[in-house]
Amino acid sequence: SLLDAVQEHSPMVGRFWLVVMLLFRILVLATVGSDVFEDEQEEFVCNTQQPGCKPVCYDAAFPISHYRFLVFHIVVLSAPAALFVIFAVHQAA
């Protein structure tokens, strides 16, 4: 009944767009994301030779991890769809 309520209020293009967007983004992030961003700080070069500088310089240059940013991006993009499902269930009840 939940899917019927959502299907009633959503257009065909919106259904396909959501599935394709989430599937491909999650698929890409799950398959290559951890391998690509595993060694983020390894090749980063700091401009001073002070001990402990590398993590501080890296954090100043990139305040958020790229992998965490992509996960945040997926969550933010799927939030409207989740809100729509909640709305559709509320309307059906």
C-alpha positions as CSV (number, residue, x, y, z in Angstrom):
1,S,0.0,0.0,0.0
2,L,3.0,2.3,0.6
3,L,4.2,1.9,-3.0
4,D,0.7,2.4,-4.3
5,A,0.4,5.7,-2.4
6,V,3.7,6.9,-3.8
7,Q,2.9,5.7,-7.3
8,E,-0.3,7.7,-7.2
9,H,1.3,11.0,-6.6
10,S,4.6,10.7,-8.5
11,P,5.1,11.1,-12.3
12,M,6.8,8.4,-14.3
13,V,9.9,10.6,-15.0
14,G,10.4,11.2,-11.3
15,R,10.3,7.5,-10.5
16,F,12.9,6.6,-13.0
17,W,15.1,9.7,-12.2
18,L,15.2,8.8,-8.5
19,V,16.0,5.1,-9.1
20,V,18.7,5.9,-11.7
21,M,20.2,8.7,-9.6
22,L,20.4,6.8,-6.4
23,L,21.5,3.5,-8.0
24,F,24.3,4.9,-10.0
25,R,25.6,7.2,-7.3
26,I,25.5,4.6,-4.6
27,L,27.0,2.0,-7.1
28,V,29.9,4.3,-8.0
29,L,30.5,5.3,-4.4
30,A,30.4,1.7,-3.2
31,T,32.6,0.2,-6.0
32,V,35.3,2.8,-6.5
33,G,34.9,5.4,-3.8
34,S,36.8,3.7,-1.1
35,D,39.6,2.7,-3.4
36,V,40.0,6.2,-4.9
37,F,39.9,8.1,-1.6
38,E,41.6,5.5,0.6
39,D,45.0,7.3,0.7
40,E,43.9,10.9,0.5
41,Q,46.8,12.3,2.6
42,E,49.5,10.1,1.2
43,E,50.6,12.2,-1.7
44,F,49.7,15.6,-0.1
45,V,52.7,17.8,0.2
46,C,53.0,20.4,3.0
47,N,54.9,23.6,2.4
48,T,56.8,23.4,5.7
49,Q,58.9,20.7,7.3
50,Q,57.4,21.2,10.8
51,P,56.4,18.0,12.6
52,G,52.6,17.4,12.5
53,C,52.2,19.8,9.7
54,K,50.9,17.4,7.2
55,P,47.5,16.6,8.9
56,V,47.0,20.2,9.8
57,C,47.8,21.5,6.3
58,Y,45.6,18.8,4.8
59,D,42.7,19.7,7.1
60,A,43.1,23.4,6.2
61,A,43.1,22.6,2.5
62,F,40.3,20.1,2.6
63,P,38.0,20.6,5.6
64,I,35.8,17.6,4.7
65,S,36.9,14.2,3.2
66,H,35.9,13.7,-0.4
67,Y,34.4,10.4,0.4
68,R,32.3,11.8,3.2
69,F,31.2,14.7,1.0
70,L,30.0,12.2,-1.6
71,V,28.0,10.3,1.0
72,F,26.6,13.6,2.3
73,H,25.7,14.5,-1.3
74,I,23.7,11.3,-1.7
75,V,21.9,11.9,1.6
76,V,21.0,15.4,0.6
77,L,19.8,14.4,-2.8
78,S,17.6,11.6,-1.5
79,A,16.1,13.7,1.3
80,P,13.4,15.2,-1.0
81,A,12.4,11.8,-2.2
82,A,12.1,10.6,1.4
83,L,10.0,13.6,2.3
84,F,7.8,12.9,-0.7
85,V,7.2,9.3,0.4
86,I,6.3,10.6,3.9
87,F,3.9,13.1,2.3
88,A,2.3,10.4,0.1
89,V,1.8,8.1,3.0
90,H,0.2,10.9,5.0
91,Q,-2.1,11.7,2.1
92,A,-3.1,8.1,1.7
93,A,-3.9,7.8,5.4
